[in-house]
């Protein structure tokens, strides 16, 4: 797992924010315009969210969104379906709820630690 990316996503979650795929790409040295690099970004985010799911935490990759519409990409929703967390019937509502869970979980961790 890419620990630098993981730690950055945790920091974003602690502040109840979001980060764009372009920002993630730049951080890990990938080109968002390259289909291969976009697949690698997806793989990295999937790995992080699977780790979070196994640890009984919400999907941390919910904080990563498209700049154009503020929503995650299809990979986020497909992973949630694969993990039996989402039935696939309302992406906007599922995303809103999962993002809130991520923000609540990590901002509470921040309060306890800080």
DSSP file (Angstrom, degrees, kcal/mol; ACC not computed):
  #  RESIDUE AA STRUCTURE BP1 BP2  ACC     N-H-->O    O-->H-N    N-H-->O    O-->H-N    TCO  KAPPA ALPHA  PHI   PSI    X-CA   Y-CA   Z-CA
    1    1 A X              0   0    0      0, 0.0     2,-1.1     0, 0.0     3,-0.1   0.000 360.0 360.0 360.0 142.2    0.0    0.0    0.0
    2    2 A X     >  -     0   0    0      1,-0.2     4,-2.5    42,-0.2     5,-0.1  -0.668 360.0-170.7 -78.8 101.4    1.2    3.5   -0.8
    3    3 A X  H  > S+     0   0    0     -2,-1.1     4,-2.9     1,-0.2     5,-0.2   0.838  81.2  56.6 -67.5 -34.1    1.6    4.9    2.7
    4    4 A X  H  > S+     0   0    0      2,-0.2     4,-1.9     1,-0.2    -1,-0.2   0.937 111.6  43.0 -62.4 -45.4    2.2    8.5    1.6
    5    5 A X  H  > S+     0   0    0      2,-0.2     4,-2.6     1,-0.2    -2,-0.2   0.931 113.4  52.3 -65.2 -45.6   -1.1    8.5   -0.3
    6    6 A X  H  X S+     0   0    0     -4,-2.5     4,-2.2     1,-0.2    -2,-0.2   0.938 110.6  47.6 -55.4 -49.3   -2.8    6.8    2.6
    7    7 A X  H  X S+     0   0    0     -4,-2.9     4,-2.2     1,-0.2    -1,-0.2   0.867 110.8  51.8 -63.2 -36.3   -1.6    9.4    5.1
    8    8 A X  H  X S+     0   0    0     -4,-1.9     4,-2.3    -5,-0.2    -1,-0.2   0.915 109.2  49.7 -66.6 -42.0   -2.6   12.2    2.8
    9    9 A X  H  X S+     0   0    0     -4,-2.6     4,-2.4     1,-0.2    -2,-0.2   0.886 109.5  52.1 -64.3 -37.6   -6.1   10.8    2.4
   10   10 A X  H  X S+     0   0    0     -4,-2.2     4,-2.6    -5,-0.2    -1,-0.2   0.925 109.0  50.1 -62.1 -44.4   -6.3   10.5    6.2
   11   11 A X  H  X S+     0   0    0     -4,-2.2     4,-1.3     1,-0.2    -2,-0.2   0.907 110.9  49.0 -61.2 -41.4   -5.3   14.2    6.6
   12   12 A X  H  <>S+     0   0    0     -4,-2.3     5,-2.7     1,-0.2     3,-0.3   0.921 112.3  48.8 -62.1 -43.8   -7.9   15.2    4.1
   13   13 A X  H ><5S+     0   0    0     -4,-2.4     3,-1.8     1,-0.2    94,-0.3   0.888 105.0  58.0 -64.8 -39.8  -10.6   13.2    5.9
   14   14 A X  H 3<5S+     0   0    0     -4,-2.6    -1,-0.2     1,-0.3    -2,-0.2   0.835 109.1  45.3 -59.9 -32.6   -9.6   14.7    9.3
   15   15 A X  T 3<5S-     0   0    0     -4,-1.3    -1,-0.3    -3,-0.3    -2,-0.2   0.320 115.4-117.8 -93.0   8.1  -10.3   18.2    7.9
   16   16 A X  T < 5S+     0   0    0     -3,-1.8    -3,-0.2     1,-0.2     2,-0.1   0.870  72.9 128.0  57.5  40.4  -13.6   16.9    6.4
   17   17 A X      < -     0   0    0     -5,-2.7     2,-0.3    -6,-0.1    -1,-0.2  -0.383  51.9-129.8-110.6-171.1  -12.3   17.8    2.9
   18   18 A X        -     0   0    0     -2,-0.1     2,-0.3    -3,-0.1    46,-0.2  -0.906   9.8-152.2-135.4 165.4  -11.9   16.1   -0.5
   19   19 A X  E     -a   64   0A   0     44,-3.1    46,-2.6    -2,-0.3     2,-0.1  -0.977  21.4-118.6-137.3 147.4   -9.0   15.9   -2.9
   20   20 A X  E  >  -a   65   0A   0     -2,-0.3     4,-2.1    44,-0.2    46,-0.2  -0.478  20.7-117.7 -88.6 159.7   -9.2   15.5   -6.7
   21   21 A X  H  > S+     0   0    0     44,-1.5     4,-2.9     1,-0.2     5,-0.2   0.866 117.1  57.6 -58.6 -36.5   -7.9   12.6   -8.8
   22   22 A X  H  > S+     0   0    0      2,-0.2     4,-2.4     1,-0.2    -1,-0.2   0.902 106.0  48.4 -62.1 -41.4   -5.5   15.1  -10.4
   23   23 A X  H  > S+     0   0    0      2,-0.2     4,-2.2     1,-0.2    -1,-0.2   0.899 112.2  49.1 -65.7 -40.1   -4.0   16.0   -7.0
   24   24 A X  H  X S+     0   0    0     -4,-2.1     4,-2.0     2,-0.2    -2,-0.2   0.935 110.5  51.1 -63.1 -46.0   -3.6   12.3   -6.2
   25   25 A X  H  <>S+     0   0    0     -4,-2.9     5,-3.2     1,-0.2     4,-0.4   0.931 111.1  47.3 -57.6 -47.7   -1.9   11.7   -9.6
   26   26 A X  H ><5S+     0   0    0     -4,-2.4     3,-1.0     1,-0.2    -1,-0.2   0.904 109.9  54.0 -61.1 -41.8    0.5   14.5   -9.1
   27   27 A X  H 3<5S+     0   0    0     -4,-2.2    -1,-0.2     1,-0.2    -2,-0.2   0.863 114.4  39.4 -62.1 -38.1    1.3   13.4   -5.5
   28   28 A X  T 3<5S-     0   0    0     -4,-2.0    -1,-0.2    -5,-0.1    -2,-0.2   0.296 117.7-107.4 -99.2   9.8    2.2    9.8   -6.7
   29   29 A X  T < 5S+     0   0    0     -3,-1.0     2,-0.3    -4,-0.4    -3,-0.2   0.827  74.2 132.0  74.1  32.8    4.0   10.9   -9.8
   30   30 A X      < -     0   0    0     -5,-3.2     2,-0.7    -6,-0.2    -1,-0.2  -0.787  57.5-121.3-116.3 161.6    1.4    9.8  -12.3
   31   31 A X    >   -     0   0    0     -2,-0.3     3,-2.0     1,-0.1     6,-0.2  -0.895  11.9-156.3-105.5 111.8   -0.2   11.5  -15.3
   32   32 A X  T 3  S+     0   0    0     -2,-0.7    -1,-0.1     1,-0.3     6,-0.1   0.718  92.9  61.4 -61.3 -21.0   -4.0   11.8  -15.0
   33   33 A X  T 3  S+     0   0    0      4,-0.1     2,-0.5    -3,-0.0    -1,-0.3   0.614  87.1  87.9 -82.6 -10.3   -4.3   12.1  -18.8
   34   34 A X  S <> S-     0   0    0     -3,-2.0     4,-2.6     1,-0.1     5,-0.2  -0.780  70.1-148.4 -90.9 123.1   -2.7    8.6  -19.3
   35   35 A X  H  > S+     0   0    0     -2,-0.5     4,-2.0     1,-0.2    -1,-0.1   0.883 100.5  51.6 -56.4 -38.8   -5.1    5.7  -19.3
   36   36 A X  H  > S+     0   0    0      1,-0.2     4,-1.8     2,-0.2    -1,-0.2   0.914 110.9  47.2 -64.6 -41.7   -2.5    3.4  -17.8
   37   37 A X  H  > S+     0   0    0     -6,-0.2     4,-2.4     2,-0.2    -2,-0.2   0.875 109.0  54.2 -68.5 -36.5   -1.7    5.9  -15.0
   38   38 A X  H  X S+     0   0    0     -4,-2.6     4,-2.4    -7,-0.2    -1,-0.2   0.900 107.9  50.8 -62.8 -39.1   -5.5    6.3  -14.3
   39   39 A X  H  X S+     0   0    0     -4,-2.0     4,-2.3    -5,-0.2    -1,-0.2   0.886 109.3  51.0 -63.5 -37.9   -5.7    2.6  -13.9
   40   40 A X  H  X S+     0   0    0     -4,-1.8     4,-2.5     2,-0.2    -2,-0.2   0.899 108.8  50.6 -66.8 -40.2   -2.8    2.7  -11.4
   41   41 A X  H  X S+     0   0    0     -4,-2.4     4,-2.5     2,-0.2     5,-0.2   0.934 110.9  49.7 -60.1 -45.7   -4.5    5.5   -9.4
   42   42 A X  H  X S+     0   0    0     -4,-2.4     4,-2.6     1,-0.2    -2,-0.2   0.909 110.2  50.4 -59.2 -43.3   -7.6    3.3   -9.3
   43   43 A X  H  X S+     0   0    0     -4,-2.3     4,-2.4     2,-0.2    -1,-0.2   0.916 110.6  49.1 -62.4 -43.7   -5.5    0.3   -8.1
   44   44 A X  H  X S+     0   0    0     -4,-2.5     4,-1.9     2,-0.2    -2,-0.2   0.916 113.9  45.4 -61.9 -44.1   -3.9    2.4   -5.4
   45   45 A X  H  X S+     0   0    0     -4,-2.5     4,-2.6     2,-0.2    16,-0.2   0.882 111.7  52.3 -68.6 -38.3   -7.2    3.7   -4.1
   46   46 A X  H  X S+     0   0    0     -4,-2.6     4,-2.7    -5,-0.2     5,-0.2   0.922 108.1  51.7 -61.8 -44.9   -8.8    0.3   -4.3
   47   47 A X  H  X S+     0   0    0     -4,-2.4     4,-1.9     1,-0.2    -2,-0.2   0.906 111.1  47.8 -59.8 -42.9   -6.0   -1.2   -2.2
   48   48 A X  H  X S+     0   0    0     -4,-1.9     4,-2.4     2,-0.2    -2,-0.2   0.927 113.0  47.3 -64.1 -46.0   -6.5    1.5    0.4
   49   49 A X  H  X S+     0   0    0     -4,-2.6     4,-2.7     1,-0.2    -2,-0.2   0.867 109.9  52.3 -68.8 -34.9  -10.2    1.1    0.6
   50   50 A X  H  X S+     0   0    0     -4,-2.7     4,-2.4     2,-0.2    -1,-0.2   0.911 110.0  50.0 -64.1 -40.1   -9.9   -2.7    0.8
   51   51 A X  H  X S+     0   0    0     -4,-1.9     4,-1.2    -5,-0.2    -2,-0.2   0.924 111.9  47.6 -61.0 -45.7   -7.5   -2.2    3.7
   52   52 A X  H  <>S+     0   0    0     -4,-2.4     5,-2.7     1,-0.2     3,-0.3   0.908 110.6  51.6 -63.0 -42.5  -10.0    0.2    5.4
   53   53 A X  H ><5S+     0   0    0     -4,-2.7     3,-1.8     1,-0.2    -1,-0.2   0.913 108.0  51.1 -62.0 -43.2  -12.9   -2.2    4.8
   54   54 A X  H 3<5S+     0   0    0     -4,-2.4    -1,-0.2     1,-0.3    -2,-0.2   0.776 109.1  52.9 -64.1 -25.5  -10.9   -5.1    6.4
   55   55 A X  T 3<5S-     0   0    0     -4,-1.2    -1,-0.3    -3,-0.3    -2,-0.2   0.259 120.0-112.1 -92.4  10.7  -10.3   -2.8    9.4
   56   56 A X  T < 5S+     0   0    0     -3,-1.8     2,-0.3     1,-0.2    -3,-0.2   0.854  76.7 126.4  60.0  38.6  -14.0   -2.1    9.7
   57   57 A X      < -     0   0    0     -5,-2.7    -1,-0.2    -8,-0.1    -2,-0.1  -0.855  66.7 -92.5-118.6 158.8  -13.6    1.5    8.7
   58   58 A X        -     0   0    0     -2,-0.3     2,-0.9    43,-0.2    -1,-0.1  -0.210  58.4 -77.9 -66.0 164.0  -15.5    3.4    5.9
   59   59 A X    >   -     0   0    0      1,-0.2     3,-2.1    -7,-0.1    -1,-0.1  -0.499  41.4-162.2 -70.4 103.1  -14.0    3.6    2.4
   60   60 A X  G >  S+     0   0    0     -2,-0.9     3,-1.8     1,-0.3    -1,-0.2   0.767  82.4  72.8 -59.4 -28.8  -11.3    6.2    2.7
   61   61 A X  G >  S+     0   0    0      1,-0.3     3,-1.9   -16,-0.2    -1,-0.3   0.563  71.6  89.2 -67.8  -4.6  -11.1    6.7   -1.0
   62   62 A X  G <  S+     0   0    0     -3,-2.1    -1,-0.3     1,-0.3    -2,-0.2   0.742  77.0  66.0 -60.6 -21.5  -14.4    8.5   -0.8
   63   63 A X  G <  S+     0   0    0     -3,-1.8   -44,-3.1    -4,-0.1     2,-0.6   0.575  83.9  86.8 -78.2  -6.5  -12.4   11.7   -0.2
   64   64 A X  E <   +a   19   0A   0     -3,-1.9     2,-0.3   -46,-0.2   -44,-0.2  -0.844  61.5 167.2 -98.6 121.2  -11.0   11.4   -3.8
   65   65 A X  E     -a   20   0A   0    -46,-2.6   -44,-1.5    -2,-0.6     2,-0.3  -0.849  40.3 -97.5-132.7 162.1  -13.3   13.1   -6.3
   66   66 A X     >  -     0   0    0      5,-3.1     4,-2.4    -2,-0.3     5,-0.2  -0.612  28.0-136.9 -76.2 138.1  -13.5   14.3   -9.9
   67   67 A X  T  4 S+     0   0    0     -2,-0.3    -1,-0.1     1,-0.2   -47,-0.0   0.866  99.7  58.4 -63.0 -35.9  -12.8   18.0  -10.3
   68   68 A X  T  4 S+     0   0    0      1,-0.2    -1,-0.2     3,-0.1    -2,-0.0   0.865 127.7   6.2 -66.1 -39.0  -15.7   18.4  -12.7
   69   69 A X  T  4 S-     0   0    0      2,-0.2    -2,-0.2    -3,-0.2    -1,-0.2   0.436  89.9-119.0-130.8   0.8  -18.5   17.1  -10.6
   70   70 A X  S  < S+     0   0    0     -4,-2.4     2,-0.3     1,-0.2    -3,-0.1   0.693  76.7 115.2  70.1  17.4  -17.2   16.5   -7.1
   71   71 A X        -     0   0    0     -5,-0.2    -5,-3.1     1,-0.1    -1,-0.2  -0.846  68.8-108.7-116.9 153.6  -18.0   12.8   -7.2
   72   72 A X        -     0   0    0     -2,-0.3    -7,-0.1    -7,-0.3   -10,-0.1  -0.296  41.9 -99.9 -71.4 167.1  -15.8    9.7   -7.2
   73   73 A X    >>  -     0   0    0     -9,-0.2     4,-1.0     1,-0.1     3,-1.0  -0.189  39.3 -90.3 -80.9 178.1  -15.3    7.7  -10.3
   74   74 A X  H 3> S+     0   0    0      1,-0.3     4,-3.0     2,-0.2     5,-0.2   0.806 120.4  67.9 -60.3 -31.5  -16.9    4.4  -11.2
   75   75 A X  H 3> S+     0   0    0      1,-0.2     4,-2.3     2,-0.2    -1,-0.3   0.868  96.9  54.1 -58.5 -37.0  -14.1    2.4   -9.6
   76   76 A X  H <> S+     0   0    0     -3,-1.0     4,-2.0     2,-0.2    -1,-0.2   0.941 113.1  41.2 -61.2 -48.6  -15.3    3.6   -6.2
   77   77 A X  H  X S+     0   0    0     -4,-1.0     4,-2.1     2,-0.2    -2,-0.2   0.891 113.2  53.3 -70.1 -39.5  -18.8    2.5   -6.7
   78   78 A X  H  X S+     0   0    0     -4,-3.0     4,-2.5     1,-0.2    -1,-0.2   0.896 109.5  49.2 -62.5 -39.2  -17.8   -0.8   -8.3
   79   79 A X  H  X S+     0   0    0     -4,-2.3     4,-2.4    -5,-0.2    -1,-0.2   0.919 108.8  52.4 -65.2 -42.8  -15.6   -1.6   -5.3
   80   80 A X  H  <>S+     0   0    0     -4,-2.0     5,-3.1     1,-0.2     6,-1.0   0.881 111.7  47.0 -60.5 -37.9  -18.4   -0.8   -2.9
   81   81 A X  H ><5S+     0   0    0     -4,-2.1     3,-1.7     4,-0.2    -1,-0.2   0.930 110.8  51.7 -66.6 -46.0  -20.6   -3.2   -4.8
   82   82 A X  H 3<5S+     0   0    0     -4,-2.5    -2,-0.2     1,-0.3    -1,-0.2   0.855 110.3  49.0 -58.8 -36.6  -17.9   -5.9   -4.8
   83   83 A X  T 3<5S-     0   0    0     -4,-2.4    -1,-0.3    -5,-0.1    -2,-0.2   0.360 115.3-117.8 -85.6   5.9  -17.5   -5.5   -1.0
   84   84 A X  T < 5S+     0   0    0     -3,-1.7    -3,-0.2     2,-0.2    -2,-0.1   0.839  84.0 117.8  59.5  35.9  -21.3   -5.8   -0.6
   85   85 A X  S   <S+     0   0    0     -5,-3.1     2,-0.3     1,-0.2    -4,-0.2   0.556  73.5  33.4-100.4 -13.7  -21.5   -2.3    0.9
   86   86 A X        -     0   0    0     -6,-1.0    -1,-0.2    -9,-0.1    -2,-0.2  -0.999  58.6-150.7-150.7 136.9  -23.7   -0.9   -1.9
   87   87 A X        -     0   0    0     -2,-0.3    -1,-0.1    -3,-0.1    -6,-0.0   0.596  46.5-117.9 -86.2 -12.1  -26.5   -2.2   -4.0
   88   88 A X  S    S+     0   0    0      2,-0.1     3,-0.2   -11,-0.0   -11,-0.0   0.699  80.0 115.3  88.4  19.7  -25.7    0.1   -6.9
   89   89 A X  S    S+     0   0    0      1,-0.2     2,-0.2     2,-0.1    -3,-0.0   0.668  79.2  19.4-101.5 -16.8  -29.0    2.0   -7.0
   90   90 A X     >  -     0   0    0      1,-0.1     4,-2.5     2,-0.0     5,-0.2  -0.610  57.3-178.7-155.8  87.8  -28.2    5.6   -6.0
   91   91 A X  H  > S+     0   0    0      1,-0.2     4,-2.9    -3,-0.2     5,-0.2   0.891  83.1  52.1 -58.0 -44.7  -24.6    6.7   -6.5
   92   92 A X  H  > S+     0   0    0      1,-0.2     4,-2.4     2,-0.2    -1,-0.2   0.921 113.4  43.1 -62.0 -45.0  -25.1   10.3   -5.2
   93   93 A X  H  > S+     0   0    0      2,-0.2     4,-2.5     1,-0.2     5,-0.2   0.915 114.5  49.8 -68.2 -42.7  -26.7    9.2   -1.9
   94   94 A X  H  X S+     0   0    0     -4,-2.5     4,-2.8     2,-0.2     5,-0.2   0.947 113.2  47.0 -60.7 -47.2  -24.3    6.4   -1.3
   95   95 A X  H  X S+     0   0    0     -4,-2.9     4,-3.0    -5,-0.2     5,-0.3   0.934 111.4  50.6 -59.7 -47.7  -21.3    8.7   -1.9
   96   96 A X  H  X S+     0   0    0     -4,-2.4     4,-1.8    -5,-0.2    -1,-0.2   0.915 114.3  44.7 -57.4 -44.9  -22.8   11.4    0.4
   97   97 A X  H  X S+     0   0    0     -4,-2.5     4,-2.1     2,-0.2    -1,-0.2   0.909 115.0  47.0 -67.7 -42.7  -23.3    8.9    3.2
   98   98 A X  H  X S+     0   0    0     -4,-2.8     4,-2.5     2,-0.2    -2,-0.2   0.903 111.0  51.7 -68.0 -40.6  -19.9    7.2    2.8
   99   99 A X  H  X S+     0   0    0     -4,-3.0     4,-2.9    -5,-0.2    -1,-0.2   0.905 109.5  50.6 -62.0 -40.8  -18.1   10.5    2.7
  100  100 A X  H  X S+     0   0    0     -4,-1.8     4,-3.0    -5,-0.3     5,-0.2   0.916 109.7  50.3 -62.4 -42.8  -19.9   11.6    5.9
  101  101 A X  H  X S+     0   0    0     -4,-2.1     4,-2.7     2,-0.2    -2,-0.2   0.920 112.4  47.3 -61.2 -43.5  -18.9    8.3    7.6
  102  102 A X  H  X S+     0   0    0     -4,-2.5     4,-2.6     2,-0.2     5,-0.3   0.947 114.5  46.0 -62.4 -49.3  -15.2    8.9    6.5
  103  103 A X  H  X S+     0   0    0     -4,-2.9     4,-2.5     1,-0.2     5,-0.3   0.927 114.9  47.2 -60.7 -45.9  -15.2   12.5    7.7
  104  104 A X  H  X S+     0   0    0     -4,-3.0     4,-1.7    -5,-0.2    -2,-0.2   0.930 113.6  47.8 -63.0 -45.7  -16.9   11.6   11.0
  105  105 A X  H  X S+     0   0    0     -4,-2.7     4,-1.7    -5,-0.2    -2,-0.2   0.964 118.7  37.4 -60.7 -53.8  -14.6    8.7   11.7
  106  106 A X  H  X S+     0   0    0     -4,-2.6     4,-2.2     1,-0.2    -1,-0.2   0.836 113.8  53.9 -75.3 -32.2  -11.3   10.5   11.0
  107  107 A X  H  X S+     0   0    0     -4,-2.5     4,-1.9    -5,-0.3    -1,-0.2   0.863 109.8  50.1 -69.1 -32.3  -12.3   13.9   12.4
  108  108 A X  H  X S+     0   0    0     -4,-1.7     4,-2.1    -5,-0.3    -2,-0.2   0.868 109.1  51.4 -69.3 -36.6  -13.1   12.1   15.7
  109  109 A X  H  X S+     0   0    0     -4,-1.7     4,-2.1     1,-0.2     5,-0.2   0.908 109.0  51.5 -62.8 -41.2   -9.8   10.3   15.6
  110  110 A X  H  X S+     0   0    0     -4,-2.2     4,-2.7     1,-0.2    -2,-0.2   0.905 108.6  50.7 -62.5 -42.4   -8.1   13.7   15.1
  111  111 A X  H  < S+     0   0    0     -4,-1.9    -1,-0.2     1,-0.2    -2,-0.2   0.908 111.4  47.9 -63.4 -42.1  -10.0   15.1   18.1
  112  112 A X  H  < S+     0   0    0     -4,-2.1    -1,-0.2     1,-0.2    -2,-0.2   0.861 118.9  39.7 -66.9 -35.4   -8.9   12.2   20.3
  113  113 A X  H  <        0   0    0     -4,-2.1    -2,-0.2     1,-0.2    -1,-0.2   0.798 360.0 360.0 -85.1 -29.3   -5.3   12.5   19.3
  114  114 A X     <        0   0    0     -4,-2.7    -1,-0.2    -5,-0.2    -2,-0.2   0.441 360.0 360.0 -96.8 360.0   -5.1   16.3   19.2
